[in-house]
Amino acid sequence: MLLVFPQWSKQYGPVITVYLGLQRVVVLVGYETVKEALVDQAEDFSGRAPAPFAYKATKGLLISNGERWRQLRRFTLTTLRDFGMGRKKMESWIQEESKHLVDLLRENQRESIYEIDNVIGQTRSPTMEDRKSLPFTNAVIHEAQRFLDLVPLNVPHYATKDISFKGYIIPKDTVVIPLLHSVLKSVDQWDNPWTFNPNHFLDHNGNFKLNPAFIPFSSGKRACVGESLARMELFLFLVTLLQHFTFSSPGGPESVDISPEFSSLGNIPRRYQLIAAPR
Ligand code: HEM
């Protein structure tokens, strides 16, 4: 098992080499180091580590390299944008889906969030335009993604040639892990990284404040191609649900264990019993 804690960078430096069996793995720790690799030296670090089983199954964008990756990525981004998934179309699709979800839970409706009531009310569907008028809700969603830290190890990258980085040479064929966990839970970037607190994304006046260390989708040339779709879904689903329901837990908030059930390539949340009370 690979255990690299954000605070280790103070002790061991931000570039840590470990061996997983025979495989040399370089772990990049902390916001500055991860950003320097993924953004400032984006081309050097754009390789993807070989995953033989996945490759046999898919040969897909996630695990390909070189020209094949470039073409697949261009194709995927264009497809998401142009063929029926343009922003407006995507938005109305998700609005439809949210309505279905609401219909499913409608028997149990009751209360809501003050901010959403004031800005949108309960009769119309939210749009992405509403996001800037809902700073608290936006902050809650950002904080949920930061706190969950869904892909803590990132998807491993690969040195497709010798890379000169921060005074080190990372040899060709080294697996590189730009550790998202070390950025999303860094004491240098967040007041209380282990506490769920939407104030991490709000200024003193309650305005939304983005922190550049918010990189759950990673960053640079290999960053998640589904980011805008995922963010749109999160916003529209959550706001639609909160327009129509109050959520609570049968045993009260204290009974909820928010630590992940499994934590390896992904932080997988536990199953919860949830009361969706109609408003
Ligand atoms: C909350 C939801 C999501 C999170 C947190 C997430 C996170 C990530 C991360 C961390 C990576 C690796 C980036 C890197 O290697 O530096 C990635 C890659 C990728 N994601 Fe997502 N993702 C999400 C949703 C989606 C969705 C909805 C799609 C599809 C529409 C998608 C498609 C992909 C693809 C194809 C790649 C590989 C890109 C490449 O290798 O060039 N993701 N994602």
Residues whose N, C-alpha, C, O or C-beta is under 5 A from the ligand:
A	BS01	HEM	L61 L62 R73 L150 V151 N154 V155 P216 F217 S218 S219 K221 R222 A223 C224 V225 G226 L229 A230
